[in-house]
């Protein structure tokens, strides 16, 4: 008769401990790999969106898509920039960041808050009578540094929401201007504490969140009501005020 062998309790505990250690090592690595994959997909989305904007401008005398403004009356069926470039994108899924599963595609003013990508507000305000202009690509001196579209903060729809469809170089909290990271009307740092940005030359890149916000020449944030007309500065030398000239004395 053959002698039967089995695992002892100690051996089983050792195996379980080894599996637990391996899992503790591998799970964060796998999570990081998934996050990097989503970041790569987001970069691809924004690159396609930027190129669609450029194709739109090519058909409209170099005029770029525009944003509206929540403080002015705007009809609910007014078209967003997403609808303007949709014929050139041909895939509405690229308007949703894979790291923002709560976001939704929207193409009218009534749907503006749930978008996960926002247009830089300096490209134009067609529904604001006091600032009735649209930026032409011919006025942009450094398209490779001019912020076009980037990760935004999708919000639950409300009568007067910020966020989603546009991004400003400052955020809002109870209608008070604050640093823009992860605030309504600001940008979202949902990719390894950073944000993916697409530029007016069609390329997209990741930046650490606190490098991006607009600063005055003394390094302080641009938060005051009369500061949006100033030339902006930031450590990575990007341009929010795409239609303005270069500012000297940036930190």
C-alpha positions as CSV (number, residue, x, y, z in Angstrom):
1,X,0.0,0.0,0.0
2,X,1.3,3.4,-1.1
3,X,2.0,6.0,1.5
4,X,-0.1,9.2,1.0
5,X,1.7,12.6,1.2
6,X,0.0,16.0,1.6
7,X,0.8,19.6,2.6
8,X,1.2,20.4,6.2
9,X,-0.5,23.4,7.7
10,X,2.8,25.3,7.9
11,X,3.5,24.6,4.2
12,X,0.1,25.9,3.2
13,X,0.6,29.0,5.3
14,X,4.0,29.6,3.6
15,X,2.5,29.3,0.1
16,X,-0.4,31.6,1.0
17,X,2.1,34.2,2.4
18,X,4.2,34.0,-0.8
19,X,1.1,34.5,-2.9
20,X,0.1,37.5,-0.7
21,X,3.5,39.1,-1.1
22,X,3.5,38.6,-4.9
23,X,0.1,40.1,-5.1
24,X,1.1,43.1,-3.0
25,X,4.0,43.7,-5.4
26,X,2.1,43.0,-8.7
27,X,-1.2,44.8,-8.1
28,X,0.2,48.3,-7.8
29,X,2.4,47.6,-10.8
30,X,-0.7,46.5,-12.8
31,X,-2.7,49.4,-11.6
32,X,0.1,51.8,-12.7
33,X,0.2,50.1,-16.1
34,X,-3.5,50.5,-16.5
35,X,-3.2,54.2,-15.5
36,X,-0.5,54.7,-18.1
37,X,-2.6,53.0,-20.7
38,X,-5.5,55.3,-20.0
39,X,-3.1,58.3,-20.1
40,X,-1.9,57.1,-23.5
41,X,-5.5,56.8,-24.8
42,X,-6.2,60.3,-23.4
43,X,-3.2,61.7,-25.2
44,X,-4.4,60.0,-28.4
45,X,-7.9,61.5,-28.0
46,X,-6.6,65.0,-27.4
47,X,-4.2,64.8,-30.3
48,X,-7.1,63.8,-32.6
49,X,-9.2,66.6,-31.2
50,X,-6.5,69.1,-31.8
51,X,-6.1,68.0,-35.4
52,X,-9.9,68.1,-35.9
53,X,-9.7,71.8,-34.7
54,X,-7.0,72.6,-37.2
55,X,-9.0,71.0,-40.0
56,X,-12.0,73.1,-38.9
57,X,-9.9,76.2,-39.0
58,X,-8.6,75.3,-42.5
59,X,-12.2,75.3,-43.7
60,X,-13.2,78.5,-41.9
61,X,-10.6,81.1,-42.9
62,X,-8.2,80.1,-40.1
63,X,-10.9,80.8,-37.4
64,X,-10.9,78.4,-34.5
65,X,-13.8,76.7,-32.7
66,X,-15.2,78.9,-29.9
67,X,-16.5,78.7,-26.3
68,X,-19.5,80.4,-24.7
69,X,-19.6,81.9,-21.2
70,X,-21.9,81.0,-18.4
71,X,-22.5,84.6,-17.2
72,X,-24.3,85.6,-20.5
73,X,-27.7,84.3,-21.8
74,X,-27.1,81.4,-24.2
75,X,-29.8,79.3,-25.8
76,X,-29.7,75.6,-24.7
77,X,-29.5,74.4,-28.3
78,X,-26.4,76.6,-29.1
79,X,-23.6,74.4,-30.5
80,X,-20.5,73.7,-28.5
81,X,-17.0,73.5,-30.0
82,X,-17.4,69.7,-29.9
83,X,-20.3,69.9,-32.4
84,X,-18.2,72.3,-34.6
85,X,-15.4,69.8,-35.0
86,X,-17.4,66.6,-34.8
87,X,-17.5,66.2,-38.6
88,X,-13.7,66.2,-38.7
89,X,-13.3,63.8,-35.7
90,X,-15.8,61.2,-36.9
91,X,-15.8,59.4,-33.6
92,X,-17.5,60.9,-30.6
93,X,-15.8,58.5,-28.2
94,X,-12.6,60.6,-28.5
95,X,-14.4,63.3,-26.5
96,X,-14.4,61.2,-23.4
97,X,-11.3,60.8,-21.2
98,X,-10.9,57.1,-20.2
99,X,-10.0,58.1,-16.7
100,X,-13.3,60.1,-16.3
101,X,-15.9,57.4,-16.6
102,X,-18.6,59.7,-15.3
103,X,-18.2,62.1,-18.2
104,X,-20.6,62.2,-21.2
105,X,-20.3,63.5,-24.8
106,X,-22.2,66.8,-25.3
107,X,-22.7,69.1,-28.3
108,X,-25.1,71.7,-27.1
109,X,-25.0,74.4,-24.4
110,X,-27.4,72.4,-22.2
111,X,-24.9,69.5,-22.2
112,X,-21.8,71.5,-21.6
113,X,-21.0,70.5,-18.0
114,X,-20.4,66.7,-18.4
115,X,-17.6,66.9,-20.9
116,X,-14.2,65.6,-19.8
117,X,-12.2,67.8,-22.2
118,X,-12.4,71.5,-22.3
119,X,-11.4,74.2,-24.8
120,X,-9.0,76.9,-23.5
121,X,-11.4,79.9,-23.0
122,X,-9.0,82.3,-24.7
123,X,-10.0,81.0,-28.1
124,X,-13.2,83.0,-28.1
125,X,-16.5,83.9,-26.5
126,X,-19.1,84.1,-29.3
127,X,-22.1,84.4,-26.9
128,X,-20.6,87.2,-24.8
129,X,-21.5,90.6,-26.3
130,X,-18.7,92.5,-24.6
131,X,-16.0,90.1,-25.9
132,X,-17.3,89.3,-29.4
133,X,-14.2,87.9,-31.0
134,X,-12.8,84.6,-32.3
135,X,-9.1,83.9,-32.5
136,X,-7.5,83.3,-35.8
137,X,-4.6,80.9,-36.1
138,X,-2.7,83.7,-37.9
139,X,-2.6,85.6,-34.6
140,X,-0.9,82.8,-32.7
141,X,2.9,83.3,-32.7
142,X,3.8,80.0,-30.9
143,X,1.2,77.4,-31.8
144,X,3.4,74.6,-30.2
145,X,3.0,76.4,-26.9
146,X,-0.6,77.7,-27.2
147,X,-2.9,75.6,-25.0
148,X,-5.9,74.4,-27.1
149,X,-7.8,71.5,-25.4
150,X,-7.0,69.7,-22.1
151,X,-8.4,67.5,-19.4
152,X,-11.3,69.3,-17.7
153,X,-13.6,68.8,-14.7
154,X,-17.0,67.2,-15.7
155,X,-19.7,68.4,-13.3
156,X,-23.3,67.5,-12.5
157,X,-25.5,69.7,-14.6
158,X,-26.9,72.8,-12.7
159,X,-28.5,76.1,-13.7
160,X,-25.2,77.9,-13.9
161,X,-22.3,75.3,-14.1
162,X,-18.7,75.9,-14.8
163,X,-16.4,73.2,-16.1
164,X,-16.6,70.5,-18.7
165,X,-16.7,72.3,-22.0
166,X,-14.1,74.9,-21.2
167,X,-10.9,75.5,-19.1
168,X,-9.7,78.8,-17.7
169,X,-6.2,79.5,-16.2
170,X,-8.0,79.8,-12.8
171,X,-10.7,77.7,-11.2
172,X,-13.9,78.7,-9.4
173,X,-15.1,77.8,-5.9
174,X,-18.3,79.6,-4.8
175,X,-17.6,82.1,-7.6
176,X,-14.3,82.9,-6.1
177,X,-11.2,82.4,-8.3
178,X,-8.8,79.8,-7.0
179,X,-6.0,77.7,-8.4
180,X,-7.3,75.7,-11.3
181,X,-6.3,72.2,-10.4
182,X,-9.4,70.0,-10.0
183,X,-11.8,72.9,-9.6
184,X,-14.8,73.9,-11.7
185,X,-13.7,75.6,-14.9
186,X,-10.1,74.5,-14.2
187,X,-8.3,71.4,-15.4
188,X,-8.2,67.9,-14.0
189,X,-5.0,66.2,-12.8
190,X,-6.4,62.7,-13.2
191,X,-3.3,61.2,-14.9
192,X,-0.6,60.6,-12.2
193,X,-1.2,64.0,-10.7
194,X,-0.9,65.6,-14.1
195,X,-2.9,66.8,-17.0
196,X,-2.8,66.0,-20.8
197,X,-2.8,69.1,-23.0
198,X,-3.3,69.4,-26.7
199,X,-1.7,72.4,-28.5
200,X,-2.5,74.6,-31.5
201,X,0.0,72.7,-33.7
202,X,-1.8,69.4,-33.2
203,X,0.5,67.6,-30.7
204,X,-0.5,66.5,-27.1
205,X,1.7,66.1,-24.0
206,X,1.4,65.4,-20.3
207,X,2.4,68.0,-17.7
208,X,2.5,68.0,-13.9
209,X,-0.5,69.8,-12.7
210,X,1.1,72.6,-10.6
211,X,3.4,73.6,-13.6
212,X,0.5,74.7,-15.7
213,X,-1.5,77.4,-14.0
214,X,-1.1,81.0,-15.2
215,X,1.2,83.2,-13.2
216,X,2.0,86.9,-13.2
217,X,5.6,88.0,-13.7
218,X,6.2,87.9,-10.0
219,X,5.1,84.2,-9.9
220,X,1.8,84.7,-8.1
221,X,-1.3,83.1,-9.6
222,X,-3.6,85.1,-12.0
223,X,-6.7,85.3,-9.9
224,X,-7.9,88.9,-9.9
225,X,-10.8,90.1,-12.1
226,X,-8.6,92.3,-14.3
227,X,-5.8,89.9,-14.8
228,X,-7.2,87.9,-17.7
229,X,-5.9,90.5,-20.1
230,X,-2.3,90.1,-18.8
231,X,0.3,88.1,-20.6
232,X,0.6,84.9,-18.5
233,X,3.6,83.0,-17.3
234,X,4.2,79.5,-16.1
235,X,7.3,77.3,-15.5
236,X,6.8,75.3,-18.7
237,X,6.4,78.5,-20.9
238,X,3.0,77.6,-22.2
239,X,0.5,80.2,-23.4
240,X,-3.1,80.5,-22.1
241,X,-3.7,83.9,-23.6
242,X,-3.0,82.6,-27.1
243,X,-3.9,85.8,-28.9
244,X,-1.6,88.0,-26.8
245,X,2.1,88.7,-27.3
246,X,5.0,87.4,-25.2
247,X,5.5,88.7,-21.7
248,X,9.0,89.5,-20.5
249,X,10.2,88.8,-17.0
250,X,8.5,85.5,-16.6
251,X,9.8,83.4,-13.6
